[in-house]
Amino acid sequence: QAPVIADCQPGATRDPLLIAAFVVSALATLRPIWIAKYLPLLDLPNHLTAVAVWHYHDDPKWDFARWYDLNLVPLPYWAHYYTVHLLTYVTRSVELANKIFLTGYALALPLGAWALARRFGRSPWLALFAFPLVWNFNLGDGFIAYCAGFAAVPFGLVVVDRHAVEPTW
């Protein structure tokens, strides 16, 4: 029988210094997303244009239906496109919806590292090292779907490890 690894160290998540360091790091990481009117990510204009055509396709003010046919087959960018498309109904701005999506990505990566560290009995302070990884080459080139998938990996590893310890349907 495999030993059960402690889900977290006692009191580790109640450390006010860790919480403060995490919040300050999160704010510093999110600041570039929110201070720029248009984010200078290489492929981002193409992705946001695709979302805008989809979102405003039937709107006569945009007249996209005259020039474009929608092809909504699943593709690797769907998590990004569909989320931004839905958020645009609320925000009424594709750019703002995308910033919300990027905020989720930028927070998910260190939170996933925190969850992974707790799952394997390591210090949650290690999650602070994930903040610099948010701003990487792939994000700069506009590979947002890849970055979002990369941020989901630690959560997936936690789920796999939980299942390995106690298999369930």
GROMACS elastic network, one bead per residue, 0.5 to 0.9 nm:
[ bonds ]
;  ai    aj funct       b0    kb
    1   165     6  0.89119   500
    2   164     6  0.89310   500
    2   165     6  0.68651   500
    3   165     6  0.79604   500
    4     7     6  0.86417   500
    4   165     6  0.66376   500
    5     8     6  0.86001   500
    5   119     6  0.70930   500
    5   120     6  0.61470   500
    5   121     6  0.65788   500
    5   165     6  0.87214   500
    6     9     6  0.70897   500
    6   118     6  0.77625   500
    6   119     6  0.66622   500
    6   120     6  0.68687   500
    6   121     6  0.55980   500
    7   115     6  0.88668   500
    7   117     6  0.89488   500
    7   118     6  0.55867   500
    7   120     6  0.68544   500
    7   121     6  0.63756   500
    8    11     6  0.83636   500
    8    12     6  0.70983   500
    8    13     6  0.82204   500
    8   115     6  0.87144   500
    8   117     6  0.79460   500
    8   119     6  0.60818   500
    8   120     6  0.75911   500
    8   121     6  0.54652   500
    8   122     6  0.75897   500
    8   123     6  0.83261   500
    8   124     6  0.84609   500
    9    12     6  0.53597   500
    9    13     6  0.80665   500
    9   118     6  0.69010   500
    9   121     6  0.62032   500
    9   122     6  0.75298   500
    9   123     6  0.73869   500
    9   124     6  0.86014   500
   10    13     6  0.79139   500
   10    14     6  0.87469   500
   11    14     6  0.52023   500
   11    15     6  0.66590   500
   12    15     6  0.56979   500
   12    18     6  0.83509   500
   12   118     6  0.86057   500
   12   123     6  0.73864   500
   12   124     6  0.69099   500
   12   125     6  0.87992   500
   13    16     6  0.82621   500
   13    18     6  0.76981   500
   13    19     6  0.76963   500
   13   124     6  0.74974   500
   14    17     6  0.88069   500
   14    18     6  0.80204   500
   14    19     6  0.76269   500
   15    18     6  0.53166   500
   15    19     6  0.63710   500
   15    20     6  0.87229   500
   16    19     6  0.50209   500
   16    20     6  0.60360   500
   16    21     6  0.84969   500
   17    20     6  0.50571   500
   17    21     6  0.60520   500
   17    22     6  0.84677   500
   18    21     6  0.50663   500
   18    22     6  0.60107   500
   18    23     6  0.85577   500
   18   124     6  0.80902   500
   18   125     6  0.65928   500
   18   128     6  0.89022   500
   19    22     6  0.50596   500
   19    23     6  0.61373   500
   19    24     6  0.86060   500
   20    23     6  0.51562   500
   20    24     6  0.61130   500
   20    25     6  0.84591   500
   21    24     6  0.52192   500
   21    25     6  0.60165   500
   21    26     6  0.84417   500
   21   125     6  0.88906   500
   21   128     6  0.78131   500
   22    25     6  0.51182   500
   22    26     6  0.59790   500
   22    27     6  0.85790   500
   22   110     6  0.87110   500
   22   125     6  0.86024   500
   22   127     6  0.83180   500
   22   128     6  0.65543   500
   22   131     6  0.89891   500
   23    27     6  0.61095   500
   23    28     6  0.85425   500
   24    27     6  0.51727   500
   24    28     6  0.61653   500
   24    29     6  0.85527   500
   25    28     6  0.50974   500
   25    29     6  0.60544   500
   25    30     6  0.85492   500
   25   128     6  0.73655   500
   25   131     6  0.68111   500
   26    29     6  0.50415   500
   26    30     6  0.60337   500
   26    31     6  0.84944   500
   26   106     6  0.79244   500
   26   107     6  0.68896   500
   26   110     6  0.86520   500
   26   131     6  0.72928   500
   27    30     6  0.51297   500
   27    31     6  0.59643   500
   28    31     6  0.53642   500
   28    32     6  0.78108   500
   29    32     6  0.68394   500
   29    33     6  0.79788   500
   29   106     6  0.72120   500
   29   107     6  0.86617   500
   29   131     6  0.67353   500
   29   132     6  0.77880   500
   29   134     6  0.76557   500
   29   135     6  0.81585   500
   30    33     6  0.54004   500
   30    34     6  0.66365   500
   30    35     6  0.89164   500
   30   102     6  0.86733   500
   30   103     6  0.64855   500
   30   106     6  0.69928   500
   30   107     6  0.83633   500
   31    34     6  0.53452   500
   31    35     6  0.60511   500
   31    36     6  0.87270   500
   32    35     6  0.54350   500
   32    36     6  0.64006   500
   32    39     6  0.84084   500
   33    36     6  0.62705   500
   33    37     6  0.87563   500
   33    38     6  0.89173   500
   33    39     6  0.69558   500
   33    99     6  0.64083   500
   33   102     6  0.74739   500
   33   103     6  0.74280   500
   34    37     6  0.75713   500
   34    39     6  0.88354   500
   34    99     6  0.70610   500
   34   103     6  0.88631   500
   35    38     6  0.89280   500
   36    39     6  0.58377   500
   36    40     6  0.84134   500
   37    95     6  0.85194   500
   38    41     6  0.88354   500
   38    95     6  0.75500   500
   39    42     6  0.89761   500
   39    44     6  0.77515   500
   39    45     6  0.88791   500
   39    95     6  0.88150   500
   39    99     6  0.87581   500
   40    43     6  0.89503   500
   40    44     6  0.77132   500
   40    45     6  0.88358   500
   40   140     6  0.76890   500
   40   142     6  0.88037   500
   41    44     6  0.53594   500
   41    45     6  0.78525   500
   41   139     6  0.69645   500
   41   141     6  0.57191   500
   41   142     6  0.50268   500
   41   143     6  0.87458   500
   42    45     6  0.74345   500
   42    46     6  0.86720   500
   42   139     6  0.85721   500
   42   140     6  0.63046   500
   42   142     6  0.51192   500
   42   143     6  0.85668   500
   43    46     6  0.55441   500
   43    47     6  0.65100   500
   43    48     6  0.88857   500
   43   140     6  0.85057   500
   43   141     6  0.60034   500
   43   143     6  0.70610   500
   43   144     6  0.87761   500
   44    47     6  0.50948   500
   44    48     6  0.60666   500
   44    49     6  0.84055   500
   44   141     6  0.80813   500
   44   142     6  0.51807   500
   44   143     6  0.80763   500
   44   144     6  0.80569   500
   45    48     6  0.51785   500
   45    49     6  0.59508   500
   45    50     6  0.85617   500
   45   142     6  0.87684   500
   46    49     6  0.51178   500
   46    50     6  0.62669   500
   46    51     6  0.87572   500
   47    50     6  0.51397   500
   47    51     6  0.63472   500
   47    52     6  0.86473   500
   47    77     6  0.85988   500
   47    80     6  0.88424   500
   47    81     6  0.75612   500
   47   142     6  0.84393   500
   48    52     6  0.60067   500
   48    53     6  0.85456   500
   48    81     6  0.80327   500
   48    84     6  0.85581   500
   48    94     6  0.67133   500
   48    95     6  0.72923   500
   48    98     6  0.78393   500
   49    53     6  0.60986   500
   49    54     6  0.85201   500
   49    94     6  0.87376   500
   50    53     6  0.52302   500
   50    54     6  0.62728   500
   50    55     6  0.85881   500
   50    81     6  0.79527   500
   51    54     6  0.50727   500
   51    55     6  0.59174   500
   51    56     6  0.84276   500
   51    81     6  0.57969   500
   51    82     6  0.79273   500
   51    84     6  0.72094   500
   51    85     6  0.60642   500
   51    94     6  0.73770   500
   52    56     6  0.57943   500
   52    57     6  0.77227   500
   52    85     6  0.76950   500
   52    88     6  0.89718   500
   52    94     6  0.65292   500
   53    56     6  0.54347   500
   53    57     6  0.52402   500
   53    58     6  0.89909   500
   53    62     6  0.85249   500
   53    64     6  0.62400   500
   53    65     6  0.84902   500
   53    68     6  0.77807   500
   53    70     6  0.83464   500
   54    57     6  0.51735   500
   54    58     6  0.84795   500
   54    64     6  0.85273   500
   54    70     6  0.67734   500
   54    72     6  0.88185   500
   54    85     6  0.76178   500
   55    58     6  0.80202   500
   55    59     6  0.85322   500
   55    85     6  0.58738   500
   55    86     6  0.84099   500
   55    88     6  0.77553   500
   55    89     6  0.85110   500
   55    94     6  0.86334   500
   56    59     6  0.51463   500
   56    60     6  0.83784   500
   56    61     6  0.85346   500
   56    62     6  0.64999   500
   56    63     6  0.82307   500
   56    64     6  0.70181   500
   56    65     6  0.86138   500
   57    60     6  0.81466   500
   57    62     6  0.73040   500
   57    63     6  0.70910   500
   57    65     6  0.52316   500
   57    66     6  0.87800   500
   57    68     6  0.77797   500
   57    69     6  0.85089   500
   57    70     6  0.79340   500
   58    61     6  0.88103   500
   58    62     6  0.80006   500
   58    63     6  0.73011   500
   58    64     6  0.69334   500
   58    65     6  0.58187   500
   59    62     6  0.56641   500
   59    63     6  0.64138   500
   59    64     6  0.74913   500
   59    65     6  0.79579   500
   60    64     6  0.77017   500
   60    65     6  0.80593   500
   61    64     6  0.86296   500
   62    65     6  0.83266   500
   63    66     6  0.58241   500
   63    67     6  0.74591   500
   64    67     6  0.53935   500
   64    68     6  0.57412   500
   64    69     6  0.84466   500
   65    68     6  0.53014   500
   65    69     6  0.65589   500
   65    70     6  0.83914   500
   66    69     6  0.81681   500
   72    75     6  0.84394   500
   74    77     6  0.81590   500
   74    78     6  0.63571   500
   75    78     6  0.56524   500
   75    79     6  0.88491   500
   76    79     6  0.74132   500
   76    80     6  0.86824   500
   76   145     6  0.68473   500
   76   146     6  0.83591   500
   77    80     6  0.54628   500
   77    81     6  0.59845   500
   77    82     6  0.83306   500
   77   143     6  0.89927   500
   77   144     6  0.80040   500
   77   145     6  0.53308   500
   77   146     6  0.83377   500
   78    82     6  0.54673   500
   78    83     6  0.78979   500
   78   145     6  0.79285   500
   79    82     6  0.55753   500
   79    83     6  0.59953   500
   79    84     6  0.84840   500
   79   145     6  0.68930   500
   79   148     6  0.83284   500
   79   149     6  0.89159   500
   80    83     6  0.53944   500
   80    84     6  0.61063   500
   80    85     6  0.84187   500
   80    98     6  0.82495   500
   80   101     6  0.74098   500
   80   144     6  0.71757   500
   80   145     6  0.58722   500
   80   148     6  0.79400   500
   81    84     6  0.52890   500
   81    85     6  0.59057   500
   81    86     6  0.86088   500
   81    98     6  0.89139   500
   81   145     6  0.87875   500
   82    86     6  0.61416   500
   82    87     6  0.85117   500
   83    86     6  0.52387   500
   83    87     6  0.60801   500
   83    88     6  0.85250   500
   83    97     6  0.81637   500
   83    98     6  0.84314   500
   83   101     6  0.72402   500
   84    88     6  0.59920   500
   84    89     6  0.89292   500
   84    94     6  0.66694   500
   84    95     6  0.86260   500
   84    96     6  0.87643   500
   84    97     6  0.52248   500
   84    98     6  0.55455   500
   84    99     6  0.89039   500
   84   100     6  0.82265   500
   84   101     6  0.67064   500
   85    88     6  0.52473   500
   85    89     6  0.71245   500
   85    94     6  0.73007   500
   85    97     6  0.77219   500
   85    98     6  0.88742   500
   86    89     6  0.55648   500
   86    90     6  0.73812   500
   86    97     6  0.83039   500
   87    90     6  0.52745   500
   87    91     6  0.61318   500
   87    92     6  0.79597   500
   87    93     6  0.83609   500
   87    94     6  0.78935   500
   87    96     6  0.85061   500
   87    97     6  0.51883   500
   87    98     6  0.81177   500
   87   100     6  0.81753   500
   87   101     6  0.85274   500
   88    93     6  0.53527   500
   88    94     6  0.53909   500
   88    95     6  0.84406   500
   88    96     6  0.76833   500
   88    97     6  0.54228   500
   88    98     6  0.84662   500
   89    92     6  0.55006   500
   89    93     6  0.80054   500
   89    94     6  0.89780   500
   89    97     6  0.88353   500
   90    93     6  0.82894   500
   90    97     6  0.82495   500
   91    94     6  0.77035   500
   91    96     6  0.65780   500
   91    97     6  0.62384   500
   92    96     6  0.80258   500
   92    97     6  0.80287   500
   93    96     6  0.52623   500
   93    97     6  0.61300   500
   93    98     6  0.85327   500
   94    97     6  0.50790   500
   94    98     6  0.60782   500
   94    99     6  0.86659   500
   95    98     6  0.50741   500
   95    99     6  0.62993   500
   95   100     6  0.87989   500
   96    99     6  0.50181   500
   96   100     6  0.63726   500
   96   101     6  0.87092   500
   97   100     6  0.51311   500
   97   101     6  0.63415   500
   97   102     6  0.87361   500
   98   102     6  0.61394   500
   98   103     6  0.84908   500
   99   103     6  0.60380   500
   99   104     6  0.86037   500
  100   104     6  0.63293   500
  100   105     6  0.87570   500
  101   104     6  0.51250   500
  101   105     6  0.64042   500
  101   106     6  0.87183   500
  101   148     6  0.89741   500
  102   106     6  0.60168   500
  102   107     6  0.85473   500
  102   144     6  0.80462   500
  102   148     6  0.82959   500
  103   106     6  0.50227   500
  103   107     6  0.61769   500
  103   108     6  0.83937   500
  104   107     6  0.52874   500
  104   108     6  0.58516   500
  104   109     6  0.87251   500
  104   148     6  0.85794   500
  105   108     6  0.50162   500
  105   109     6  0.63644   500
  105   134     6  0.80158   500
  105   144     6  0.87909   500
  105   147     6  0.73936   500
  105   148     6  0.55207   500
  105   149     6  0.88642   500
  105   151     6  0.63929   500
  105   152     6  0.86333   500
  106   109     6  0.59372   500
  106   110     6  0.74900   500
  106   131     6  0.76944   500
  106   134     6  0.57403   500
  106   135     6  0.84761   500
  106   148     6  0.86050   500
  106   151     6  0.80765   500
  107   110     6  0.58766   500
  107   111     6  0.61470   500
  107   112     6  0.84978   500
  107   131     6  0.83349   500
  107   134     6  0.85861   500
  107   151     6  0.86568   500
  108   111     6  0.50285   500
  108   112     6  0.57542   500
  108   113     6  0.84277   500
  108   148     6  0.83135   500
  108   151     6  0.57216   500
  108   152     6  0.71722   500
  108   155     6  0.89041   500
  109   112     6  0.51971   500
  109   113     6  0.63165   500
  109   114     6  0.87357   500
  109   127     6  0.86383   500
  109   130     6  0.64848   500
  109   131     6  0.74632   500
  109   133     6  0.81518   500
  109   134     6  0.69833   500
  109   148     6  0.83444   500
  109   150     6  0.76526   500
  109   152     6  0.72103   500
  109   153     6  0.86033   500
  109   154     6  0.77462   500
  110   114     6  0.61114   500
  110   115     6  0.86177   500
  110   127     6  0.52877   500
  110   128     6  0.66145   500
  110   129     6  0.77456   500
  110   131     6  0.59168   500
  110   133     6  0.87507   500
  110   134     6  0.83393   500
  110   151     6  0.80817   500
  111   115     6  0.62078   500
  111   116     6  0.85443   500
  111   127     6  0.70078   500
  111   130     6  0.86321   500
  111   151     6  0.88537   500
  111   154     6  0.87222   500
  111   155     6  0.86995   500
  112   115     6  0.50189   500
  112   116     6  0.60472   500
  112   117     6  0.84765   500
  112   127     6  0.79158   500
  112   130     6  0.89464   500
  112   151     6  0.69175   500
  112   152     6  0.71554   500
  112   153     6  0.77238   500
  112   155     6  0.53670   500
  112   156     6  0.88927   500
  112   158     6  0.86248   500
  113   116     6  0.50156   500
  113   117     6  0.60155   500
  113   118     6  0.85301   500
  113   124     6  0.78826   500
  113   126     6  0.73993   500
  113   128     6  0.82830   500
  113   129     6  0.85771   500
  113   130     6  0.66792   500
  113   151     6  0.87996   500
  113   154     6  0.60637   500
  113   155     6  0.81051   500
  114   117     6  0.51453   500
  114   118     6  0.61940   500
  114   119     6  0.85639   500
  114   123     6  0.82979   500
  114   124     6  0.51012   500
  114   125     6  0.75883   500
  114   126     6  0.70963   500
  114   128     6  0.81803   500
  114   130     6  0.89271   500
  114   154     6  0.88017   500
  115   118     6  0.51418   500
  115   119     6  0.60486   500
  115   120     6  0.87461   500
  115   124     6  0.77308   500
  115   127     6  0.84034   500
  115   154     6  0.74446   500
  115   155     6  0.70337   500
  115   158     6  0.71567   500
  116   119     6  0.50260   500
  116   120     6  0.63624   500
  116   121     6  0.86298   500
  116   122     6  0.82894   500
  116   124     6  0.84724   500
  116   127     6  0.86151   500
  116   154     6  0.58911   500
  116   155     6  0.70310   500
  116   157     6  0.72839   500
  116   158     6  0.58682   500
  117   120     6  0.54160   500
  117   121     6  0.61746   500
  117   123     6  0.60818   500
  117   124     6  0.55144   500
  117   125     6  0.84396   500
  117   126     6  0.69864   500
  117   127     6  0.72467   500
  118   121     6  0.50856   500
  118   122     6  0.56913   500
  118   123     6  0.67700   500
  118   124     6  0.60712   500
  119   122     6  0.75547   500
  119   158     6  0.65024   500
  119   161     6  0.82225   500
  119   162     6  0.85138   500
  120   158     6  0.87021   500
  121   124     6  0.87198   500
  122   125     6  0.84996   500
  122   126     6  0.77648   500
  123   126     6  0.59231   500
  123   127     6  0.82396   500
  124   127     6  0.55920   500
  124   128     6  0.80058   500
  125   128     6  0.57850   500
  125   129     6  0.80145   500
  126   129     6  0.57011   500
  126   130     6  0.77074   500
  127   130     6  0.54451   500
  127   131     6  0.76016   500
  128   131     6  0.57511   500
  128   132     6  0.82808   500
  129   132     6  0.64668   500
  129   133     6  0.75001   500
  130   133     6  0.51653   500
  130   134     6  0.68676   500
  131   134     6  0.55122   500
  131   135     6  0.79120   500
  132   135     6  0.59707   500
  132   136     6  0.78478   500
  133   136     6  0.58179   500
  134   139     6  0.78118   500
  134   147     6  0.81488   500
  134   151     6  0.87141   500
  135   138     6  0.82637   500
  135   139     6  0.63411   500
  135   140     6  0.73239   500
  136   139     6  0.54532   500
  136   140     6  0.63477   500
  136   141     6  0.88336   500
  136   147     6  0.87919   500
  137   140     6  0.50520   500
  137   141     6  0.62648   500
  137   142     6  0.87034   500
  137   143     6  0.88195   500
  138   141     6  0.51733   500
  138   142     6  0.63349   500
  138   143     6  0.52654   500
  138   144     6  0.74427   500
  138   146     6  0.75034   500
  138   147     6  0.68135   500
  139   143     6  0.54327   500
  139   144     6  0.58893   500
  139   146     6  0.83555   500
  139   147     6  0.64557   500
  140   143     6  0.75530   500
  140   144     6  0.89095   500
  141   144     6  0.84428   500
  142   145     6  0.85162   500
  142   147     6  0.89415   500
  143   146     6  0.54896   500
  143   147     6  0.64077   500
  143   148     6  0.88272   500
  144   147     6  0.50049   500
  144   148     6  0.60693   500
  144   149     6  0.84898   500
  145   148     6  0.51364   500
  145   149     6  0.61438   500
  145   150     6  0.85515   500
  146   149     6  0.50539   500
  146   150     6  0.60736   500
  146   151     6  0.86459   500
  147   151     6  0.62417   500
  147   152     6  0.87515   500
  148   151     6  0.50819   500
  148   152     6  0.64578   500
  149   152     6  0.50772   500
  149   153     6  0.65649   500
  150   153     6  0.53267   500
  150   154     6  0.80094   500
  151   154     6  0.67745   500
  151   155     6  0.79930   500
  152   155     6  0.55048   500
  152   156     6  0.63402   500
  152   157     6  0.88858   500
  153   157     6  0.61899   500
  153   158     6  0.87124   500
  154   157     6  0.50227   500
  154   158     6  0.63126   500
  154   159     6  0.87304   500
  155   158     6  0.51171   500
  155   159     6  0.63584   500
  155   160     6  0.87186   500
  156   159     6  0.50653   500
  156   160     6  0.61347   500
  156   161     6  0.85782   500
  157   160     6  0.50119   500
  157   161     6  0.60549   500
  157   162     6  0.85063   500
  158   161     6  0.51947   500
  158   162     6  0.61643   500
  158   163     6  0.85972   500
  159   162     6  0.51302   500
  159   163     6  0.61712   500
  159   164     6  0.86041   500
  160   163     6  0.50578   500
  160   164     6  0.60880   500
  160   165     6  0.87101   500
  161   165     6  0.62741   500
  161   166     6  0.86489   500
  162   165     6  0.52796   500
  162   166     6  0.62428   500
  162   167     6  0.77320   500
  163   166     6  0.51077   500
  163   168     6  0.66035   500
  164   167     6  0.56570   500
